[in-house]
Amino acid sequence: MKTKQLANILIKIVGLSVIAHGIPSVLSGFVTMIQAVGRAGNYNYASNYLWLYPLSSLVAMAVGIYLIVKSREVTALLFKDEAD
């Protein structure tokens, strides 16, 4: 197996790992927001800071999806000076 092929596979695995770790974080963030809204009685209290946690997890999941979809381009960028 060539270096670029191995790197391509490993980048896809990293992307899958990021997505797998992001799913529970997103769910936990939304549950925390719902609980805070229930305790506070209004959304304004919870909206000041709690929306950042699920948002950051969604951004991380988007990066994971990008790594899976564009793994060949990322590999080409990382190994641009190396010959096949």
C-alpha positions as MATLAB code, in Angstrom:
seq = 'MKTKQLANILIKIVGLSVIAHGIPSVLSGFVTMIQAVGRAGNYNYASNYLWLYPLSSLVAMAVGIYLIVKSREVTALLFKDEAD';
ca = [
       0.000    0.000    0.000;
       1.364    3.380   -0.965;
       1.826    6.223    1.488;
      -0.881    8.383   -0.076;
      -3.398    5.540   -0.007;
      -2.680    4.859    3.648;
      -2.934    8.563    4.475;
      -6.252    8.758    2.627;
      -7.666    5.886    4.676;
      -6.332    7.273    7.952;
      -7.816   10.717    7.234;
     -11.207    9.090    6.632;
     -10.881    7.201    9.923;
     -10.062   10.434   11.753;
     -13.140   12.039   10.179;
     -15.334    9.151   11.324;
     -13.862    9.402   14.812;
     -14.588   13.126   14.989;
     -18.191   12.506   13.923;
     -18.602    9.632   16.383;
     -17.343   11.800   19.242;
     -19.435   14.766   18.136;
     -22.837   13.050   18.172;
     -23.012   12.559   21.967;
     -21.661   16.066   22.514;
     -24.388   17.604   20.367;
     -27.084   15.597   22.111;
     -25.690   16.436   25.539;
     -25.543   20.114   24.662;
     -29.162   20.201   23.518;
     -30.322   18.316   26.622;
     -28.409   20.740   28.834;
     -30.030   23.676   27.046;
     -33.506   22.188   27.487;
     -32.874   21.542   31.186;
     -31.595   25.075   31.739;
     -34.618   26.554   30.000;
     -36.880   24.409   32.166;
     -35.154   25.556   35.346;
     -34.982   29.224   34.416;
     -38.474   29.395   32.983;
     -37.374   31.482   30.001;
     -35.090   31.030   27.030;
     -33.149   34.285   27.446;
     -31.287   33.009   30.496;
     -30.099   29.870   28.725;
     -29.464   31.442   25.361;
     -26.597   33.597   26.595;
     -24.011   30.835   26.719;
     -25.423   27.322   26.482;
     -25.919   27.343   22.712;
     -22.130   27.447   22.243;
     -21.620   23.852   23.367;
     -23.809   22.136   20.759;
     -22.680   24.654   18.123;
     -19.004   23.862   18.669;
     -19.791   20.154   18.450;
     -21.685   20.709   15.192;
     -18.676   22.574   13.786;
     -16.416   19.681   14.773;
     -18.793   17.251   13.069;
     -18.736   19.410    9.935;
     -14.936   19.192    9.976;
     -15.219   15.399   10.272;
     -17.571   15.257    7.288;
     -15.188   17.480    5.322;
     -12.282   15.155    6.138;
     -14.241   12.152    4.905;
     -15.461   13.784    1.703;
     -12.256   15.619    0.784;
      -9.695   13.114    2.087;
      -7.957   12.857   -1.291;
      -7.501   16.622   -1.508;
      -6.205   16.743    2.074;
      -3.792   13.916    1.287;
      -2.622   15.702   -1.853;
      -2.073   18.864    0.190;
      -0.081   17.010    2.844;
       2.012   15.024    0.360;
       2.317   17.525   -2.476;
       6.107   17.200   -2.695;
       6.132   13.414   -2.572;
       6.009   11.376   -5.763;
       3.530    8.530   -6.179;
];
